[in-house]
């Protein structure tokens, strides 16, 4: 079918929007494989931020003015994806004011040298030359960061910023230098090594600027109830009030808590639940064998996916299990997907962070997940979680669906597949494996409760740490880490919220399509990339689908 004039007009406007969007975010362009942006560093001056807000506001008016009734199905989705990206970025820049309020904004995502190191997307000398250009321009970026951040910041934001800046400095002095230490071009190698040394010093100076703000730090990290609801509306397209969110959070927690109690009783009905869970949780691989264990688990998981035909694998993409770089160790596991526009057959990475070697031995051991926990972490991060989700995005034809994401769509899918894979037989019905799946679910349930408690009430990080220990069976070190993350990431409620929306969508879709398979449902969900879940719901169920998770 030939595109209509409205479809063509939308495509033209999208191209112009994307060019401006990536100009402000060169690291996003590099991450997704558009390497004409190699060597570029973001401008985060006050003037550049103001200009970007104005550009986004103008773009919002432009795309809202396009009549959706005149668009074809694919164009309609693309319009919604672009609008979601605009609203999300406007919220972060103009409402939440992250460049002025959040050191993390500058230390993770906005700029990093890691793309030049992580993958061999080009010859080493070409990547080294690009990294040198970025290295030479980067001091201005960190100076802008120190200037933009307000004098009185939330104490927890400064604490995270100090930790992260230390990790970034370690990466620059360590992995970044090692990556090109044997470069044949001695002149380029020497310039790069010297530049990285200077940049590490600049990052330490930025770290000092954060430390200097500590005396003026405030305890106030909370968004508040109305801003939290506004954030969900702006960044996810989800319209829901606090009482309904709290009802959903409590109900899913209770469901999973009852299930883990049953699993523990199935193992030993004579012992108390906590001691059974502790015993299962103590079955861990050695610290130096975790990557090997995760690699073996992926073989088991992929065999089940093929046997049960759970989801299509549209590309022959590869994934490698590797140790997280020093600046990515805020969580035990993370996924680093290969860029959607990379032309070479490059791998994605399943990153696993080792315990901090400065911790006491008992704390390091407690930090490691059990084998049962790790099994479902592997499903979440790789198959059929983020890796398979990214595979479908790379196989798609929509430029913006390959480029942009929403939190509840991304993390909701990855968390949904944990429960779905247990239902499909991962773990072989063993209640010990079920405890692993349920511990992951309870952790996300408590994140949901903590986010609501932080931002709509007066829950403290100490309170939250206790909740993770008591309600999610977390060890004290991981509990403290999770509580700290919640002060910086109010959207970490999106794991459970997204999962619940997908579970509801599955039930409604299966009622409407009784002859179709689970694989067809999964493939159709993934065909929309990481579009907002309310958009995916409308696309799959029709205009009368209604909003997700409303009481009926």
N, C-alpha and C positions, 0 to 999 in steps of 0.2 A: 504494500500500500504506500502510495506516494505521500510524503509529509505535506501537511497543509501550510499555508502561508504563516499561520500562527506558530506552527512548529518550527519553521525556518527562522522566524523572527526570534523565538525563544533561544534557539541554538546560537544565533549570532550574539545575542545579549549575554549568554552564558560564557562564550569565549572571551568577551571583553571583561566580564566580571572575574573570571579565573585568572587572567593575566594580571589584573590589579591585586588580586588576593595573594597570589604567589610572590609578587614583588615585595609585599610587606612581610611575607613569610618564606624567605628563601630556603630555610631548613626543611619546611614541609615539602617544597618542590624537590629538594635533594632526596629526602626520605622516600618519596614515591617514585623516584627514578628519573626525574627531569633534570638531567645533569648540566644543562646549559646554565643552571644556577650555581654550579660548583664554585667555591671560593667566595661566594657572597655572604655578607654578615648583615643581620637585620639592623635597621635604623630605629632606635627606640628613644629618640629625642621627643620632647614635648610636642614639637611641631609635627613630627611624623605621626605620633599617636592621634593628635587632633585631626589630621588630614585623613587618617584611616577611618576614624569614627564618622567623619563627614561622607567619605566614600561609601561606607556600609549603609548609612542612612539613605543616601541617594539610591543605592542599589535596591534597598528594601522597597522604596516607593516604585521603582521601575518594575520589579518582578511581581509586586502585589497588583499592579495595574494591568497585568496580562490576564485576560479572561480565561480561567481554567476550562470553561465549557467549550472553548474553541480548540483545545489541545487534544492530541492523541494520547493514548494510555501511557506510553513511555515518556512523552514530553511532560505529561501531568506529574509523574513521579519526579522527574528531574527538577521541575519548578519547585516542588515541595522540598526537595533535598537542598537546593540552593537557598531557599528562604530559611530553612532550618539552620544552615550554616551561618547565614547573615545574622539571624536573631541570637544565635549562640555567641558569636564573636562580639556583637554589640553589647550583650549582657556582660561578657567578661571584661571588655574595655571601658564601657561607659557607665555601667551600673555597679558591678562588683569592683571595678577599677583595679584590676590586678597589677598593671604596671606600677601603680603607686602604692599598693598595699601588700604585695605578695612576692617575697624574694624567690620563691619556687618558680614563679613565672619566667624568670631569667635563667634558671639553672637546669630546667628540664623541658625540652620541647621547642623553645624559641630559638635556641642556638646550641649546637654541639659539634665537636670535631669527630664524633664517633662514626658517622657515615663514611668517612674517608678511610677508616681503619677496619670497619666490621666486615666489609665485603669487597671482593676483587672485581668490582664492576668495570674497572678499566685498568690498564697497566699501572704498575706501582709508581713509576715516575710521573704519570699524569695525575694520579690521585695525590701524590706528595706535593706537586706544584699547586694544585687546587687548595690543599690544606695549608700550604705556606701563605697563599693569598688571604685565606680566612684568618689564619693566625695573626698576620700583620694587621688586619683590620679589627680584630677582636678586642684589643684594649679599649677602644672607643666605646664598644658595646657595654663592657663592664663599668666603664666610667659613667655612661648614660644610666645604667641600672642604679648605681649609687646615688646619682643625682635625682632620679625620678622617685625613688622610694621615700615615703614620708618619714619625718623624724620619729613619730610615735607609732610603732607597729605592734601588732599582737605578739606577745612573748612567744607563743608556740610557733608562729610563723618565722620568727628570728631563729628559734632553736632548730627548726627544720632547715632553714637557709644556711645556718652555720654547718650543720652536718653535710648537706648537699654540696656546699662550696668546697668543703674539704675533700669530698669524693671526686669532684670535678678536677681540683688541683692535682690529686693523686693520679687521675687518669691521664692528664696532660703530661705530667712528669714521668709516668710509667708506660702504660699501654700505647699511648700516642707516639712516644719517642721510640719505643721498641719496634713498632710496626714498620718503620722505615730506616732502622739502624743499619741495615746492610744494603742500602740503596747504592747501586754502582756509581751514580753521579755524585761525586764527592762534594762538589760545590753546592748542589741542591740539598744534599744531606746535611751539610754543615749549617747552611742558612736555616733549614727547618729545625734542627736541633736547638740552635741558638734562639730562634723565635719562640719555640715551645717553652724554653726556660724562662724567657721574659714574660710569656703569657701566664705561666704558673705563678710568677710573682704578682702579676696584675690581679689574678683571681684571689690570691692571698690578701692583697690590698682590699679587694671587694669584701672579703670575709671580715677584715678589720673594720670596714665601714658598717657591717652588720653588727659586730660586737659593740661598736660605739653607740649603737641605738639601744642597747639593753637597758641602761638606766631609765630611759623614757618609755620602755615597753609597757603595754597595757594588757590586762587579762581578757580583753574583749575580742574574741574571734568569731562571735556569733553573727549569723545573717539576720535572724529573726523570722517569725512565721510567715509574714507576707512576702519578704524577699525570697524565702525558700520556695514558696508556691510560684512566685514570679519566675524563679530560675527554672523550675520544672516546665512551666509554660513556654518560656523563651527557648530553652536549650533542647527540650525533648518533645514539645508539642503536647504535653500531658496536662490536662485540666483536672485537678483533684484537690480537695481541701485537706487540712491537717487531720481532722477526725477520721476521714476515710483512709488516709495513709496509715494512721496509727492502727486502725482496725485491721487492715491488711497485714501490717507488720506483725501484730500480735497473733493473728490467726495462723499465719504460716509458721511462725516460731512454735506455736503449740502443736501444730501438725507434725513438725519434724522432731520436736521433743518427745512426743508420744511414740513416734517411730523408733527413736534411738533407745528409749526405755524397753520397747518390745525386743529390739535386736539384742540388747544386753541380756534380757531374760531368756531369749532363745539360746544364748551361749551358756548361761548358768543361772537358773531361776533362784538359786539359793543365796547368791551373793548380791550385794547392793550394786546398783547400776553404775555408780561412779567408779567403783573399783574394777568392774569389768571393762569399762571404757578406758580406764588408765592402763590396763593390761594390754588391750588391743593397741593403744597409742604407743606403747613402749616397744612394739615390734618394728624396729627401724633399721634401715641400711646404715652401715658405717658412713661417716662423713665423707670419706674419700671414695665411696661407692654409689653415691646418690645419683650421679649422672648416668652411671652404668645401669642402675635400677630403672631409672626413667626411660632410658633407651629400650630396655627389654619390655617395659610395660607398653610402649607404643606399638610394638609388634603384636602383642596380645589384643590391644584395642583395635588395630586396623584389621585383624582377622575377623573380629566380631562385626565390624562395620561392613566388610565384604560379605560375610556369611548371612547376615540379617538384611542386607541391602538397605542400610539405614539412611545413606545419603550418597549422592553422586559425587565423584571426584573428577571434575572436568579438565584437570591439567596434571601433568606428571611432575608436579612441584616436589621439592625436597625440603626436609627440615633437619636441623642439627641441634643436638642438645649440648649446651656449653655453659661455662661459668659466667655469671653476670659481671659486666664491667663495674668498677668501683662506684660509679655514680648512680647505678641502678639497683642498689641493694636495700631499698626501703621495704621491699616485699620479697618473700622467699622465691617466687616464680614470676616470670613475665614472658611475654611473647614479642619477638621482634620480627615483624613480617617483611618480606622482601617487597620493594616498591612495585606498585601496580603497573608502572610504565617502564620498568627495567626491560631491556631487550635481551640481555644475556640470561641464561638459565641459572640463576643464583639461588642459594638456599635461604629459607627463613630460619630463625633461631628460637629455640626454647631455652630461655635463660633461667638458670637456677643459682641463687645467691648462697654462698657458703656462710656459716655462722661467723660472726666477728671474732677473730683470733684473740682479741683482748679480753673477751668475756671469760668468766670462770668456766671450767670444763663442764660442770653440771648445766650451766645455762646454754652452752653450745650444744650439748646433747638434747636438751629440751627443745631447742629451736628447730631441730630436724623433724620433718613430718614422718608419721608412720608409713609403712608400705601401703596400707589401705587408704590413708589420706592422699598419698602421692599418686595412686592410681587415678583418682578422680581429678586431682590437679592436672595430671597429664591429659586427661580427656578435655578438661576446660581449656588449657593453653594450646593444645595441638589438635587432636582428632576426637570428635568432630567439632571441636571448639574453634578458637581463633584462627588456627592454620587453615582449616577447611573453609571457614567463613571468608578468609582472605583469598583463598583459591577461587572461590566463586566470584568474588569481586574482580579479580584479575581476568577471569574468563568473560566478564560482561563487556558490553559495548558502550555503556553510558560513561562518559568521561567523569561526570561529577559523582556518580555512584562508586566509581573506582577510587575517588579522591577523598570524599568527605565521610564522616561517621557521626553517629550519635551514641551517647554513653549507654543508655538503656538498651539500644539495639545491639551494640557490641558486647557489653558485659552480660546483658540479659540472655543473649544466645548462648554464650559460653557457660553461664551458670545453668541454664535450662538443660544443656546436653549432659551435665553430670547426672541429674535425676533421670533423664530419658535413657541414658546408657545403663544405669542400674536396672531400669524397667526392662530393657532389652537383653539383660543377662550379663553385663559386665560385673565381674566378681563371682560369677557362678552361683548366685543365691546364697553365698556364705554370709552370715550375719556380721562377721568381722569386716568384710568389705562394705557391707551396708553401713556400719558405724563410720567407716572412712568417708563415704558419700554424705552421710548425715552430719558429720562434724563440719564438713565444708559448707553444708547448707545452713547449719546453725550459726557459723561464723558470719555468713552474709545476713542472716536474720538479725543478729545482734548489731551489725553495721547499720541496718535499717533503723532499728530502735535507737541506736546511739546518735545517728544523724538527726532524727527527730528530736531527741532529748537535748542535743547540743543547740540546735538552731531554733527550736520553738519553746524551750524550757530553760532550766538552769543546770542541766547535767554538767558535771566537771570531768576533766580527763581522768581524775582518780576514780570517780564513779564509773566511768566507761571502762577503765581497766578492770575493775571488779566485775562488771557485767560480762566481759569477754571470758574471764576466768570461770565465773559461776555458771553462766548460761550457755557458753560455747565450748566449755572444757578446754580452753586455751591455757598454755603455760604462761607464767607471769611476763616473760620477755616478749613473747608474741602479742600478749594482751596489751602491754604498754605500747608496743609499736602500732597496733591497730587503733588504739585510742588516739594516739598522736596523728595518725593518718586522717582520722575523721575530722580533726580540727582544720585540716587543709583541704579536704576533699568532701564537701557536703554531698556530692553526687554518689558517694559510695553506697548510698541506699539503692542505687540503680541496678545492682546485681539482682536482688530479690524482686524489685518492682518489675524489671524487664522480664525476668523468668515467669512471673505470674501473668503478665500480659501475653506472653507466648503460649503458656499452658492454656489460657482461656481461648486464644485464637485457634489453637489446635483442636480443642473440643468443638468450637463452633464450626470450624472448617470441615471437620470429619462428619458432623451432622449434616452439613450441606453437600458433602461429597462422599457418600457412603461406599462407593466402589473404588475409591482411590487409596493409594498406599501411604504409609508414613514417609517413605522416601520422597514421594511426590510433594507432600506437605513441606518437608524440609527444603527440597530444591526450590520450591516456589518462594518460600520465605527468603532464602539466600539470593534469589534472583534480583531482589530489590536492594542488594548491598546492605549498608547499615543506615538505611533511611529511617526516619522516626517511626516507631512502632505503630502509632495511630494511623500513619499514612499506609504502612504495610497492611494493617487491618482493613482499611477501606479498599485497598487495591484487591485484596483476596476475597472479601466478603461482599463488596458492593457498597453503594452509597447509603444503604440502610443499615450498615453494620453497627453504627453507634459507637460512642467512645469506649475505650477499654476499661474494664474493672468497675463499671458503674453497677450499683445494686439494681437488680431486675425484679 
